[in-house]
Amino acid sequence: MPNDPATTARLAQLEQFRQELYQLFPARRDAVLDLLDALCSSPHARSVVELSLNPLFRREYCSVYDAIANLFQASSPEQAAAERAPGTNAWPG
C-alpha cells in the first residue's frame, strides 16, 4: 500500500464512514455490513443467494435473511410517528 498522505487520509475517511454506518444498524451489524460489501461488489446479483456466495459475505447463508429481518424491524406506532415527523432525518448530514 502506498505511503501517500492523500491515500492515507482517504482510507481514514472511509474507515470513519464505515464505523458510523456500522453504528446505525440496530442489530446484526457485522452481517449487514458484510451484506452491503457483497452488494457493492456484485451490483448485478439477482438474488440474496448470489450475494451470500460473494467472498465478502463471510457468514452462513441463513445470516442473509437474519440480517435483513433485523435491519427492517417494525417500529412501534409511537416511534413510527416520530420517525416520520417533518424535519426528522435518520441519516447524518
C-alpha positions in Angstrom: 0.0 0.0 0.0 1.4 3.4 -0.9 2.6 5.7 1.9 1.0 8.7 0.2 -0.6 11.1 2.7 -3.6 11.7 0.4 -4.3 7.9 0.2 -3.9 7.6 3.9 -6.4 10.4 4.5 -8.9 8.8 2.1 -8.6 5.4 3.8 -9.1 7.0 7.2 -12.2 8.8 5.9 -13.5 5.6 4.5 -12.9 3.8 7.8 -14.7 6.5 9.7 -17.6 6.3 7.3 -17.8 2.5 7.8 -17.7 2.9 11.5 -20.5 5.5 11.5 -22.6 3.3 9.2 -22.0 0.3 11.4 -23.3 2.2 14.4 -26.6 2.9 12.6 -27.6 -0.7 12.3 -29.8 -1.8 15.2 -28.7 -5.5 15.2 -26.6 -8.0 13.3 -24.2 -5.2 12.4 -21.4 -7.4 11.1 -23.8 -9.4 8.9 -25.4 -6.3 7.5 -22.1 -4.7 6.7 -20.9 -7.9 5.0 -24.1 -7.9 3.0 -23.5 -4.3 1.9 -20.0 -5.1 0.9 -21.2 -8.1 -1.1 -23.9 -5.9 -2.8 -21.4 -3.2 -3.6 -19.0 -5.6 -5.2 -21.8 -7.6 -7.0 -24.2 -4.9 -8.3 -25.7 -7.4 -10.8 -26.5 -10.1 -8.3 -30.0 -11.3 -9.0 -30.8 -12.7 -5.5 -29.6 -12.9 -2.0 -28.3 -16.3 -2.7 -25.8 -14.8 -5.1 -24.9 -12.2 -2.5 -24.3 -14.9 0.1 -21.9 -16.6 -2.3 -19.8 -13.5 -2.6 -16.4 -13.8 -0.8 -17.1 -10.5 1.0 -20.1 -12.1 2.8 -18.2 -14.1 5.4 -21.3 -15.7 7.0 -23.6 -18.6 6.5 -26.4 -18.3 4.0 -29.1 -18.0 6.7 -27.4 -14.9 8.0 -28.5 -13.0 4.9 -32.2 -13.3 5.9 -31.4 -12.8 9.6 -29.5 -9.6 8.8 -32.3 -8.3 6.6 -35.0 -9.2 9.1 -33.2 -7.4 11.9 -32.4 -4.4 9.8 -36.1 -3.7 8.9 -37.7 -4.3 12.3 -41.1 -2.6 12.6 -41.3 0.4 14.9 -43.9 0.8 17.5 -46.7 3.2 16.3 -45.3 6.0 18.5 -41.8 5.5 17.2 -43.0 5.3 13.6 -44.9 8.7 14.0 -41.8 10.3 15.5 -39.6 8.9 12.6 -41.9 10.4 10.0 -42.2 13.8 11.7 -41.3 16.7 9.4 -37.7 17.8 9.8 -36.6 14.4 11.1 -33.7 12.9 9.3 -32.3 9.5 10.3 -29.2 9.9 8.1 -26.4 12.1 9.2 -25.6 15.3 7.4 
